[in-house]
Amino acid sequence: MSRGGFSLVELLLVLLLLGVGSLIVLPAIDRGFNENEVKQTALGLAATARSLRGRALYEGSPQRLVLDPGENSYEVQGGKKIYLSTHIRFADIIGGEPGERQERRFIFFPNGSVLGGAVAIKGETTAATYSVRLETLSGRVIVEEG
């Protein structure tokens, strides 16, 4: 008479295969989430810059974006400070004007121009890097990977 079911060895083998598969797949999924978070941070910074440019054009007064690598944050005129996630940081800041401590200030003018430069954002656990570029004369804000 044949008994249906699985032996203990077969069940352990299946569990072992599931465990090994998890060890391979889960880090890749986590890396993908981290890369997406870096991209979303760069897009958020770009949206803030575009908003400040629009406000400068509309209100007719200069608007400031202050990046503080020491605090891993950026601040818009009016005091709203946005902190980057703990595993995301500013990799490089080019242009703008120096402020207090390590700060860099980007000023958006009423004629649509900006103190140009570029801000690179990088994740600590991933190789993903995104650059937010501020074009001086046109005031365009461009997000680039790499």
C-alpha positions in Angstrom: 0.0 0.0 0.0 1.4 3.4 -1.0 1.2 6.2 1.5 0.9 9.8 0.1 3.0 12.6 1.6 6.6 13.8 1.8 9.4 12.5 3.8 11.3 14.7 6.3 14.3 14.8 4.0 12.3 16.0 1.1 10.7 18.8 3.2 14.1 19.9 4.5 15.5 20.0 1.0 12.6 22.2 -0.2 13.2 24.5 2.8 16.9 24.7 2.1 16.2 25.6 -1.6 13.8 28.3 -0.5 16.4 29.7 1.9 19.1 29.8 -0.7 16.8 31.4 -3.2 15.9 34.1 -0.6 19.5 34.9 0.0 20.0 35.5 -3.7 16.8 37.4 -4.4 16.2 39.6 -1.3 19.4 41.7 -1.6 18.6 42.5 -5.2 15.1 43.6 -4.2 16.6 45.8 -1.4 19.1 47.3 -3.8 16.3 48.1 -6.2 14.3 49.9 -3.5 17.4 51.9 -2.4 18.1 52.9 -6.0 14.5 54.0 -6.4 14.7 56.1 -3.1 17.9 57.9 -4.4 16.0 58.7 -7.7 12.9 60.0 -5.8 15.2 62.2 -3.6 16.8 63.7 -6.7 13.4 64.2 -8.3 12.1 65.9 -5.1 15.1 68.3 -5.1 14.5 69.1 -8.7 10.8 69.7 -8.1 11.7 72.1 -5.2 14.1 73.9 -7.5 11.5 74.3 -10.2 9.0 75.5 -7.7 11.5 78.2 -6.4 12.2 79.3 -10.0 8.4 79.6 -10.6 7.9 81.5 -7.4 10.8 83.9 -8.3 9.2 84.6 -11.7 5.7 85.0 -10.2 6.6 87.1 -7.1 9.3 89.1 -8.8 11.8 88.5 -5.9 14.8 86.2 -5.6 14.3 82.8 -4.0 17.0 80.7 -2.2 17.7 77.1 -2.0 20.3 76.3 0.6 22.0 72.9 0.6 23.7 71.7 3.8 25.8 68.6 3.4 26.8 68.6 7.1 23.1 68.2 8.1 22.3 66.2 5.0 19.4 68.6 4.3 18.2 71.4 2.1 16.2 74.4 3.0 13.9 76.7 0.9 13.4 80.3 1.6 11.0 80.7 4.4 12.6 78.1 6.6 11.2 74.8 5.4 14.0 72.3 5.9 14.0 68.8 4.2 16.3 66.1 5.5 17.6 63.4 3.2 17.2 59.8 4.3 20.0 58.5 6.5 21.5 56.3 3.7 21.3 59.0 1.1 23.8 61.9 0.9 25.0 64.7 -1.3 28.0 63.3 -3.2 29.1 66.6 -4.7 27.8 70.1 -5.0 29.2 72.4 -7.8 28.3 76.0 -8.2 26.0 78.3 -6.2 27.6 80.5 -3.6 29.2 79.4 -0.4 27.2 80.0 2.8 27.9 79.4 6.4 29.8 76.2 7.4 29.5 73.8 4.4 26.3 75.3 2.9 25.9 76.1 -0.7 23.2 78.6 -1.8 21.5 78.6 -5.2 19.5 81.8 -5.9 16.7 81.9 -8.4 16.2 85.3 -9.9 12.9 87.0 -11.2 14.3 87.0 -14.8 14.3 83.1 -14.7 18.0 82.7 -14.3 19.7 80.9 -11.4 23.2 80.7 -9.8 23.9 77.6 -11.8 25.6 74.4 -10.8 25.0 70.7 -10.1 24.1 68.6 -7.1 25.0 64.9 -7.1 23.0 62.6 -4.8 24.2 59.2 -3.9 23.0 56.2 -1.9 25.4 54.6 0.6 24.2 51.1 -0.1 23.9 51.3 -3.8 25.9 52.6 -6.8 23.0 54.7 -8.0 23.9 58.4 -8.4 21.7 61.1 -9.7 22.7 64.7 -10.7 20.4 67.7 -10.5 21.7 70.3 -12.8 20.7 74.0 -12.7 21.4 75.8 -15.9 22.5 79.4 -15.3 20.8 81.5 -18.0 17.7 79.5 -18.7 17.1 78.3 -15.2 16.2 74.9 -16.4 16.4 72.0 -13.9 17.6 68.7 -15.3 17.9 65.4 -13.5 20.5 62.9 -14.9 21.5 59.5 -13.9 25.2 58.8 -13.3 
